[in-house]
């Protein structure tokens, strides 16, 4: 299930998939899979993405 809330949070900050992935320290393909709902992030990765976008990491779970 696509995480439209994540896409919205990213685009509101004018970030590309690559920019957000770089800031979170993960690959662009992994981030894209998370955003599209194909993969779930680990707790560590969820925290990194949440830090970049400014929300609570628990929203992923």
HTML snippet that shows the backbone in 3Dmol.js (N, CA, C, O; Angstrom):
<script src="https://3Dmol.org/build/3Dmol-min.js"></script>
<div id="view" style="width:600px;height:400px;position:relative"></div>
<script>
const pdb = `
ATOM      1  N   UNK A   1       0.846  -1.179   0.000  1.00  0.00           N
ATOM      2  CA  UNK A   1       0.000   0.000   0.000  1.00  0.00           C
ATOM      3  C   UNK A   1       0.895   1.248   0.000  1.00  0.00           C
ATOM      4  O   UNK A   1       1.740   1.421   0.878  1.00  0.00           O
ATOM      5  N   UNK A   2       0.695   2.091  -0.980  1.00  0.00           N
ATOM      6  CA  UNK A   2       1.505   3.288  -1.134  1.00  0.00           C
ATOM      7  C   UNK A   2       1.334   4.211   0.063  1.00  0.00           C
ATOM      8  O   UNK A   2       0.222   4.427   0.544  1.00  0.00           O
ATOM      9  N   UNK A   3       2.438   4.744   0.530  1.00  0.00           N
ATOM     10  CA  UNK A   3       2.427   5.671   1.659  1.00  0.00           C
ATOM     11  C   UNK A   3       2.312   7.101   1.127  1.00  0.00           C
ATOM     12  O   UNK A   3       3.309   7.814   1.011  1.00  0.00           O
ATOM     13  N   UNK A   4       1.090   7.506   0.807  1.00  0.00           N
ATOM     14  CA  UNK A   4       0.881   8.835   0.233  1.00  0.00           C
ATOM     15  C   UNK A   4       1.270   9.930   1.228  1.00  0.00           C
ATOM     16  O   UNK A   4       1.719  11.004   0.827  1.00  0.00           O
ATOM     17  N   UNK A   5       1.101   9.662   2.512  1.00  0.00           N
ATOM     18  CA  UNK A   5       1.491  10.646   3.524  1.00  0.00           C
ATOM     19  C   UNK A   5       2.996  10.912   3.479  1.00  0.00           C
ATOM     20  O   UNK A   5       3.441  12.029   3.743  1.00  0.00           O
ATOM     21  N   UNK A   6       3.775   9.885   3.143  1.00  0.00           N
ATOM     22  CA  UNK A   6       5.217  10.032   3.061  1.00  0.00           C
ATOM     23  C   UNK A   6       5.592  10.829   1.808  1.00  0.00           C
ATOM     24  O   UNK A   6       6.478  11.683   1.851  1.00  0.00           O
ATOM     25  N   UNK A   7       4.920  10.548   0.709  1.00  0.00           N
ATOM     26  CA  UNK A   7       5.146  11.304  -0.518  1.00  0.00           C
ATOM     27  C   UNK A   7       4.830  12.783  -0.294  1.00  0.00           C
ATOM     28  O   UNK A   7       5.577  13.659  -0.729  1.00  0.00           O
ATOM     29  N   UNK A   8       3.728  13.048   0.380  1.00  0.00           N
ATOM     30  CA  UNK A   8       3.328  14.427   0.670  1.00  0.00           C
ATOM     31  C   UNK A   8       4.369  15.124   1.539  1.00  0.00           C
ATOM     32  O   UNK A   8       4.756  16.257   1.256  1.00  0.00           O
ATOM     33  N   UNK A   9       4.820  14.455   2.588  1.00  0.00           N
ATOM     34  CA  UNK A   9       5.819  15.043   3.485  1.00  0.00           C
ATOM     35  C   UNK A   9       7.107  15.370   2.730  1.00  0.00           C
ATOM     36  O   UNK A   9       7.719  16.411   2.966  1.00  0.00           O
ATOM     37  N   UNK A  10       7.514  14.491   1.833  1.00  0.00           N
ATOM     38  CA  UNK A  10       8.736  14.705   1.056  1.00  0.00           C
ATOM     39  C   UNK A  10       8.568  15.859   0.076  1.00  0.00           C
ATOM     40  O   UNK A  10       9.430  16.734  -0.009  1.00  0.00           O
ATOM     41  N   UNK A  11       7.464  15.863  -0.661  1.00  0.00           N
ATOM     42  CA  UNK A  11       7.272  16.895  -1.679  1.00  0.00           C
ATOM     43  C   UNK A  11       7.014  18.273  -1.061  1.00  0.00           C
ATOM     44  O   UNK A  11       7.361  19.288  -1.664  1.00  0.00           O
ATOM     45  N   UNK A  12       6.416  18.323   0.119  1.00  0.00           N
ATOM     46  CA  UNK A  12       6.213  19.605   0.802  1.00  0.00           C
ATOM     47  C   UNK A  12       7.544  20.262   1.142  1.00  0.00           C
ATOM     48  O   UNK A  12       7.625  21.483   1.280  1.00  0.00           O
ATOM     49  N   UNK A  13       8.576  19.454   1.274  1.00  0.00           N
ATOM     50  CA  UNK A  13       9.915  19.965   1.577  1.00  0.00           C
ATOM     51  C   UNK A  13      10.776  20.076   0.316  1.00  0.00           C
ATOM     52  O   UNK A  13      11.977  20.341   0.384  1.00  0.00           O
ATOM     53  N   UNK A  14      10.133  19.869  -0.829  1.00  0.00           N
ATOM     54  CA  UNK A  14      10.801  19.979  -2.129  1.00  0.00           C
ATOM     55  C   UNK A  14      12.040  19.093  -2.232  1.00  0.00           C
ATOM     56  O   UNK A  14      13.078  19.515  -2.742  1.00  0.00           O
ATOM     57  N   UNK A  15      11.917  17.865  -1.741  1.00  0.00           N
ATOM     58  CA  UNK A  15      13.016  16.914  -1.808  1.00  0.00           C
ATOM     59  C   UNK A  15      12.722  15.839  -2.851  1.00  0.00           C
ATOM     60  O   UNK A  15      11.586  15.386  -2.990  1.00  0.00           O
ATOM     61  N   UNK A  16      13.746  15.444  -3.569  1.00  0.00           N
ATOM     62  CA  UNK A  16      13.623  14.306  -4.474  1.00  0.00           C
ATOM     63  C   UNK A  16      13.848  13.032  -3.673  1.00  0.00           C
ATOM     64  O   UNK A  16      14.284  13.080  -2.523  1.00  0.00           O
ATOM     65  N   UNK A  17      13.550  11.901  -4.286  1.00  0.00           N
ATOM     66  CA  UNK A  17      13.852  10.616  -3.642  1.00  0.00           C
ATOM     67  C   UNK A  17      15.334  10.538  -3.295  1.00  0.00           C
ATOM     68  O   UNK A  17      15.700  10.118  -2.198  1.00  0.00           O
ATOM     69  N   UNK A  18      16.182  10.945  -4.234  1.00  0.00           N
ATOM     70  CA  UNK A  18      17.631  10.866  -4.024  1.00  0.00           C
ATOM     71  C   UNK A  18      18.091  11.769  -2.887  1.00  0.00           C
ATOM     72  O   UNK A  18      18.907  11.360  -2.061  1.00  0.00           O
ATOM     73  N   UNK A  19      17.578  12.981  -2.840  1.00  0.00           N
ATOM     74  CA  UNK A  19      17.977  13.909  -1.778  1.00  0.00           C
ATOM     75  C   UNK A  19      17.585  13.381  -0.405  1.00  0.00           C
ATOM     76  O   UNK A  19      18.383  13.427   0.532  1.00  0.00           O
ATOM     77  N   UNK A  20      16.372  12.885  -0.285  1.00  0.00           N
ATOM     78  CA  UNK A  20      15.934  12.363   1.009  1.00  0.00           C
ATOM     79  C   UNK A  20      16.745  11.126   1.385  1.00  0.00           C
ATOM     80  O   UNK A  20      17.168  10.983   2.533  1.00  0.00           O
ATOM     81  N   UNK A  21      16.959  10.247   0.434  1.00  0.00           N
ATOM     82  CA  UNK A  21      17.743   9.040   0.710  1.00  0.00           C
ATOM     83  C   UNK A  21      19.147   9.402   1.166  1.00  0.00           C
ATOM     84  O   UNK A  21      19.661   8.804   2.112  1.00  0.00           O
ATOM     85  N   UNK A  22      19.773  10.367   0.513  1.00  0.00           N
ATOM     86  CA  UNK A  22      21.111  10.803   0.907  1.00  0.00           C
ATOM     87  C   UNK A  22      21.109  11.355   2.325  1.00  0.00           C
ATOM     88  O   UNK A  22      22.002  11.050   3.115  1.00  0.00           O
ATOM     89  N   UNK A  23      20.119  12.158   2.645  1.00  0.00           N
ATOM     90  CA  UNK A  23      20.025  12.752   3.979  1.00  0.00           C
ATOM     91  C   UNK A  23      19.792  11.697   5.054  1.00  0.00           C
ATOM     92  O   UNK A  23      20.252  11.847   6.186  1.00  0.00           O
ATOM     93  N   UNK A  24      19.077  10.630   4.698  1.00  0.00           N
ATOM     94  CA  UNK A  24      18.784   9.556   5.652  1.00  0.00           C
ATOM     95  C   UNK A  24      19.870   8.478   5.662  1.00  0.00           C
ATOM     96  O   UNK A  24      19.871   7.600   6.525  1.00  0.00           O
ATOM     97  N   UNK A  25      20.782   8.547   4.710  1.00  0.00           N
ATOM     98  CA  UNK A  25      21.873   7.576   4.667  1.00  0.00           C
ATOM     99  C   UNK A  25      21.460   6.213   4.141  1.00  0.00           C
ATOM    100  O   UNK A  25      22.001   5.190   4.558  1.00  0.00           O
ATOM    101  N   UNK A  26      20.495   6.201   3.222  1.00  0.00           N
ATOM    102  CA  UNK A  26      20.039   4.950   2.619  1.00  0.00           C
ATOM    103  C   UNK A  26      20.065   5.093   1.101  1.00  0.00           C
ATOM    104  O   UNK A  26      20.250   6.194   0.584  1.00  0.00           O
ATOM    105  N   UNK A  27      19.882   3.995   0.393  1.00  0.00           N
ATOM    106  CA  UNK A  27      19.881   4.074  -1.069  1.00  0.00           C
ATOM    107  C   UNK A  27      18.550   4.640  -1.571  1.00  0.00           C
ATOM    108  O   UNK A  27      17.515   4.525  -0.915  1.00  0.00           O
ATOM    109  N   UNK A  28      18.614   5.255  -2.753  1.00  0.00           N
ATOM    110  CA  UNK A  28      17.401   5.805  -3.354  1.00  0.00           C
ATOM    111  C   UNK A  28      16.390   4.704  -3.628  1.00  0.00           C
ATOM    112  O   UNK A  28      15.193   4.893  -3.411  1.00  0.00           O
ATOM    113  N   UNK A  29      16.859   3.555  -4.102  1.00  0.00           N
ATOM    114  CA  UNK A  29      15.921   2.480  -4.433  1.00  0.00           C
ATOM    115  C   UNK A  29      15.212   1.961  -3.177  1.00  0.00           C
ATOM    116  O   UNK A  29      14.019   1.659  -3.217  1.00  0.00           O
ATOM    117  N   UNK A  30      15.938   1.859  -2.077  1.00  0.00           N
ATOM    118  CA  UNK A  30      15.322   1.411  -0.818  1.00  0.00           C
ATOM    119  C   UNK A  30      14.273   2.422  -0.373  1.00  0.00           C
ATOM    120  O   UNK A  30      13.169   2.043   0.017  1.00  0.00           O
ATOM    121  N   UNK A  31      14.615   3.718  -0.431  1.00  0.00           N
ATOM    122  CA  UNK A  31      13.635   4.731  -0.041  1.00  0.00           C
ATOM    123  C   UNK A  31      12.397   4.672  -0.930  1.00  0.00           C
ATOM    124  O   UNK A  31      11.270   4.731  -0.438  1.00  0.00           O
ATOM    125  N   UNK A  32      12.606   4.556  -2.229  1.00  0.00           N
ATOM    126  CA  UNK A  32      11.481   4.494  -3.168  1.00  0.00           C
ATOM    127  C   UNK A  32      10.575   3.312  -2.857  1.00  0.00           C
ATOM    128  O   UNK A  32       9.353   3.436  -2.931  1.00  0.00           O
ATOM    129  N   UNK A  33      11.151   2.178  -2.513  1.00  0.00           N
ATOM    130  CA  UNK A  33      10.357   1.002  -2.150  1.00  0.00           C
ATOM    131  C   UNK A  33       9.576   1.231  -0.863  1.00  0.00           C
ATOM    132  O   UNK A  33       8.445   0.763  -0.732  1.00  0.00           O
ATOM    133  N   UNK A  34      10.167   1.943   0.081  1.00  0.00           N
ATOM    134  CA  UNK A  34       9.460   2.270   1.326  1.00  0.00           C
ATOM    135  C   UNK A  34       8.274   3.182   1.021  1.00  0.00           C
ATOM    136  O   UNK A  34       7.158   2.940   1.482  1.00  0.00           O
ATOM    137  N   UNK A  35       8.524   4.226   0.244  1.00  0.00           N
ATOM    138  CA  UNK A  35       7.462   5.182  -0.083  1.00  0.00           C
ATOM    139  C   UNK A  35       6.329   4.516  -0.863  1.00  0.00           C
ATOM    140  O   UNK A  35       5.158   4.830  -0.653  1.00  0.00           O
ATOM    141  N   UNK A  36       6.674   3.614  -1.745  1.00  0.00           N
ATOM    142  CA  UNK A  36       5.646   2.957  -2.560  1.00  0.00           C
ATOM    143  C   UNK A  36       4.964   1.809  -1.823  1.00  0.00           C
ATOM    144  O   UNK A  36       4.013   1.222  -2.340  1.00  0.00           O
ATOM    145  N   UNK A  37       5.438   1.483  -0.623  1.00  0.00           N
ATOM    146  CA  UNK A  37       4.804   0.447   0.179  1.00  0.00           C
ATOM    147  C   UNK A  37       5.274  -0.961  -0.118  1.00  0.00           C
ATOM    148  O   UNK A  37       4.700  -1.926   0.385  1.00  0.00           O
ATOM    149  N   UNK A  38       6.319  -1.091  -0.935  1.00  0.00           N
ATOM    150  CA  UNK A  38       6.829  -2.424  -1.262  1.00  0.00           C
ATOM    151  C   UNK A  38       7.684  -3.008  -0.144  1.00  0.00           C
ATOM    152  O   UNK A  38       7.800  -4.227  -0.015  1.00  0.00           O
ATOM    153  N   UNK A  39       8.282  -2.133   0.663  1.00  0.00           N
ATOM    154  CA  UNK A  39       9.115  -2.580   1.781  1.00  0.00           C
ATOM    155  C   UNK A  39       8.784  -1.759   3.012  1.00  0.00           C
ATOM    156  O   UNK A  39       8.335  -0.618   2.915  1.00  0.00           O
ATOM    157  N   UNK A  40       9.010  -2.350   4.158  1.00  0.00           N
ATOM    158  CA  UNK A  40       8.878  -1.642   5.420  1.00  0.00           C
ATOM    159  C   UNK A  40      10.270  -1.306   5.928  1.00  0.00           C
ATOM    160  O   UNK A  40      11.184  -2.122   5.811  1.00  0.00           O
ATOM    161  N   UNK A  41      10.442  -0.120   6.487  1.00  0.00           N
ATOM    162  CA  UNK A  41      11.755   0.246   6.996  1.00  0.00           C
ATOM    163  C   UNK A  41      12.032  -0.435   8.332  1.00  0.00           C
ATOM    164  O   UNK A  41      11.109  -0.786   9.067  1.00  0.00           O
ATOM    165  N   UNK A  42      13.301  -0.612   8.629  1.00  0.00           N
ATOM    166  CA  UNK A  42      13.680  -1.041   9.968  1.00  0.00           C
ATOM    167  C   UNK A  42      13.409   0.131  10.913  1.00  0.00           C
ATOM    168  O   UNK A  42      13.175   1.252  10.460  1.00  0.00           O
ATOM    169  N   UNK A  43      13.439  -0.119  12.191  1.00  0.00           N
ATOM    170  CA  UNK A  43      13.240   0.960  13.165  1.00  0.00           C
ATOM    171  C   UNK A  43      14.304   2.030  12.959  1.00  0.00           C
ATOM    172  O   UNK A  43      13.998   3.222  12.986  1.00  0.00           O
ATOM    173  N   UNK A  44      15.536   1.617  12.758  1.00  0.00           N
ATOM    174  CA  UNK A  44      16.637   2.565  12.556  1.00  0.00           C
ATOM    175  C   UNK A  44      16.391   3.461  11.341  1.00  0.00           C
ATOM    176  O   UNK A  44      16.573   4.676  11.416  1.00  0.00           O
ATOM    177  N   UNK A  45      15.985   2.869  10.238  1.00  0.00           N
ATOM    178  CA  UNK A  45      15.725   3.638   9.017  1.00  0.00           C
ATOM    179  C   UNK A  45      14.488   4.513   9.190  1.00  0.00           C
ATOM    180  O   UNK A  45      14.478   5.654   8.727  1.00  0.00           O
ATOM    181  N   UNK A  46      13.465   4.015   9.835  1.00  0.00           N
ATOM    182  CA  UNK A  46      12.264   4.818  10.089  1.00  0.00           C
ATOM    183  C   UNK A  46      12.628   6.071  10.889  1.00  0.00           C
ATOM    184  O   UNK A  46      12.120   7.158  10.611  1.00  0.00           O
ATOM    185  N   UNK A  47      13.505   5.920  11.878  1.00  0.00           N
ATOM    186  CA  UNK A  47      13.939   7.065  12.681  1.00  0.00           C
ATOM    187  C   UNK A  47      14.710   8.063  11.836  1.00  0.00           C
ATOM    188  O   UNK A  47      14.533   9.271  11.998  1.00  0.00           O
ATOM    189  N   UNK A  48      15.559   7.586  10.941  1.00  0.00           N
ATOM    190  CA  UNK A  48      16.345   8.483  10.082  1.00  0.00           C
ATOM    191  C   UNK A  48      15.434   9.273   9.147  1.00  0.00           C
ATOM    192  O   UNK A  48      15.589  10.486   9.007  1.00  0.00           O
ATOM    193  N   UNK A  49      14.493   8.596   8.513  1.00  0.00           N
ATOM    194  CA  UNK A  49      13.564   9.282   7.604  1.00  0.00           C
ATOM    195  C   UNK A  49      12.718  10.280   8.380  1.00  0.00           C
ATOM    196  O   UNK A  49      12.516  11.407   7.929  1.00  0.00           O
ATOM    197  N   UNK A  50      12.227   9.877   9.532  1.00  0.00           N
ATOM    198  CA  UNK A  50      11.408  10.761  10.355  1.00  0.00           C
ATOM    199  C   UNK A  50      12.191  11.996  10.792  1.00  0.00           C
ATOM    200  O   UNK A  50      11.638  13.095  10.831  1.00  0.00           O
ATOM    201  N   UNK A  51      13.469  11.828  11.119  1.00  0.00           N
ATOM    202  CA  UNK A  51      14.298  12.977  11.495  1.00  0.00           C
ATOM    203  C   UNK A  51      14.424  13.966  10.339  1.00  0.00           C
ATOM    204  O   UNK A  51      14.340  15.178  10.539  1.00  0.00           O
ATOM    205  N   UNK A  52      14.623  13.449   9.142  1.00  0.00           N
ATOM    206  CA  UNK A  52      14.761  14.312   7.968  1.00  0.00           C
ATOM    207  C   UNK A  52      13.462  15.076   7.706  1.00  0.00           C
ATOM    208  O   UNK A  52      13.492  16.269   7.404  1.00  0.00           O
ATOM    209  N   UNK A  53      12.333  14.395   7.820  1.00  0.00           N
ATOM    210  CA  UNK A  53      11.049  15.005   7.470  1.00  0.00           C
ATOM    211  C   UNK A  53      10.316  15.644   8.641  1.00  0.00           C
ATOM    212  O   UNK A  53       9.326  16.347   8.436  1.00  0.00           O
ATOM    213  N   UNK A  54      10.785  15.410   9.871  1.00  0.00           N
ATOM    214  CA  UNK A  54      10.207  16.074  11.028  1.00  0.00           C
ATOM    215  C   UNK A  54       8.898  15.504  11.517  1.00  0.00           C
ATOM    216  O   UNK A  54       7.956  16.252  11.781  1.00  0.00           O
ATOM    217  N   UNK A  55       8.821  14.185  11.644  1.00  0.00           N
ATOM    218  CA  UNK A  55       7.634  13.564  12.234  1.00  0.00           C
ATOM    219  C   UNK A  55       8.056  12.396  13.112  1.00  0.00           C
ATOM    220  O   UNK A  55       9.222  12.001  13.104  1.00  0.00           O
ATOM    221  N   UNK A  56       7.103  11.837  13.877  1.00  0.00           N
ATOM    222  CA  UNK A  56       7.405  10.703  14.753  1.00  0.00           C
ATOM    223  C   UNK A  56       7.608   9.442  13.916  1.00  0.00           C
ATOM    224  O   UNK A  56       6.799   9.137  13.040  1.00  0.00           O
ATOM    225  N   UNK A  57       8.666   8.726  14.183  1.00  0.00           N
ATOM    226  CA  UNK A  57       9.006   7.543  13.402  1.00  0.00           C
ATOM    227  C   UNK A  57       7.991   6.426  13.545  1.00  0.00           C
ATOM    228  O   UNK A  57       7.911   5.565  12.669  1.00  0.00           O
ATOM    229  N   UNK A  58       7.222   6.410  14.604  1.00  0.00           N
ATOM    230  CA  UNK A  58       6.270   5.331  14.848  1.00  0.00           C
ATOM    231  C   UNK A  58       5.118   5.314  13.853  1.00  0.00           C
ATOM    232  O   UNK A  58       4.373   4.336  13.790  1.00  0.00           O
ATOM    233  N   UNK A  59       4.963   6.376  13.079  1.00  0.00           N
ATOM    234  CA  UNK A  59       3.890   6.415  12.075  1.00  0.00           C
ATOM    235  C   UNK A  59       4.057   5.289  11.047  1.00  0.00           C
ATOM    236  O   UNK A  59       3.077   4.862  10.436  1.00  0.00           O
ATOM    237  N   UNK A  60       5.276   4.813  10.856  1.00  0.00           N
ATOM    238  CA  UNK A  60       5.510   3.725   9.917  1.00  0.00           C
ATOM    239  C   UNK A  60       4.876   2.409  10.379  1.00  0.00           C
ATOM    240  O   UNK A  60       4.581   1.531   9.569  1.00  0.00           O
ATOM    241  N   UNK A  61       4.673   2.291  11.689  1.00  0.00           N
ATOM    242  CA  UNK A  61       4.204   1.034  12.254  1.00  0.00           C
ATOM    243  C   UNK A  61       2.872   1.241  12.915  1.00  0.00           C
ATOM    244  O   UNK A  61       2.298   0.296  13.457  1.00  0.00           O
TER     245      UNK A  61
END
`;
const viewer = $3Dmol.createViewer("view");
viewer.addModel(pdb, "pdb");
viewer.setStyle({}, {cartoon: {color: "spectrum"}});
viewer.zoomTo();
viewer.render();
</script>
